[in-house]
Amino acid sequence: MTQQRSETTARSLDVDVIVIGAGAAGIAAARTLAANGLSYRVLEASARSGGRAFSDEAVPGAVFDRGCSWLHNADVNPLTKLADEHGIRYGGNTGRRFHLDGRFLDETECNVMKAQIEASLETVAAAGSAGRDVAAADVLAADAPHADLVNYIINAYYGVGPAAFSTLEAGEEEGTGQDWVVWDGLGNLIERLAGAVESTCDCPVRSIERSNGGVRVTSDRGVLRAGAAIVTVSTGVLQAELIRFDPVLPDEKRAALEALPMGTLEKIAMVFDRDRFGMPPNTYLAVEKDGQFMGFHFLGGPLLLAYNGGERGAEIARLDNAEAVARALDHLEHAYGTSLRPHLLTTAHTCWVDEPWIRGGYSAARPGGGHAQREVLARPLWDCLFFAGEATESHRFSTAHGAWCSGERAAGEAIAALRGQPAAQSADQ
């Protein structure tokens, strides 16, 4: 790109940068652009900002996150400090309990089970750290006593099962062991951070064209011209080709999208008339019934969430709310041995796979696809088109703070390009 845009070209632009998507990445990008004195427009296809960060209040005081919900790696997570600044309360790591073979495991048994699970996950990560890019299932013992539980956990963590998850991905994942619950809702934090950002919602972008050294973006609200654009939408949206690119995306970018499909994680929220479970707040209970697992996050008082990932999550998403809740209650009543249905006040279940402008939970690298595909996806095009979102992060993928950091990174790249300066190297790349 030239050192300075011509005065004629500058006058023909509507803004310096167009940001496509008002999720965590888009909000972070817009805030960074504004802090550096650049004009921007944020175009969001759905009716609200926040993307996969979305807090809901089932009943007054019972806040739950439909999407991202933990401050992962909270001790190094930039959103932790922002939560403090905005008065969003959070807690510590989640406790773990298990109900297997028709009974609750005692504390000693729970500790043994947690150690076995961690050992299995470390086996997957060690294979990746050694450079092996194979399915996690290839390095796990299928006949281990806890194999079914590990299978459930990998589905819930990564949105895909062991056969569809790359060991290389696990080996590259950032992990400090500090994953903290957000009592007031991580979606509420992102919403507050979006308060300083002007976004146009209900405005799907249909095409992005290279034009006169910049970009021409066509949306349902018309055409905008800018010196640069930052694309923050999910890999699901890009794979579905809901946005047309001219010139078309190069083969390496399309291959990266194929290597990073969206995984699935769906939740079932249940509010009871009172606490009927006796679990400490922020406890995660895995319940086995008829060979199938379902996990429950007790958020304190009468509110709890059931988690289903991978193929099981996709199955839950296809059910109507009553059927999904019935599945969760079957597991809970199996564990507690009593009818809970008469005490249930409010329910809801998510269906991210059917959200047209998201299409899943978060990206998950296929075995054999190569972890470097995230770096390919993040790579700018045309000197004026930049990419952000959790899928573009090499070590912070599948997280809200990964999306946030990617937005700041992409904005920095756009600023540098528009000012004719070299882009700063991201710590994640």
Secondary structure by P-SEA (a helix, b strand, c coil): ccccccaaaaaaccccbbbccccaaaaaaaaaaaaacccbbbbbcccccccccccccccccccccccccccccccccaaaaaaaaabbbbbcbbbbbbbcccccccaaaaaaaaaaaaaaaaaaaaaaaacccccccccccccccaaaaaaaaaaaacccccccccaaaaaacccccbbbbbcccaaaaaaaaacccccccccccccccccccbbbbbcccbbbbccbbbbbccaaaaaaccbbbcccccaaaaaaaaaccbbbbbbbbbbccccccccccbbbbbbbcccbbbbbbbccccbbbbbbcaaaaaaaaaccaaaaaaaaaaaaaaaacccccccccccccccccccccccccbbbbccccccaaaaaaaccccccbbbbcccccccccccaaaaaaaaaaaaaaaaaaaacccccccccc
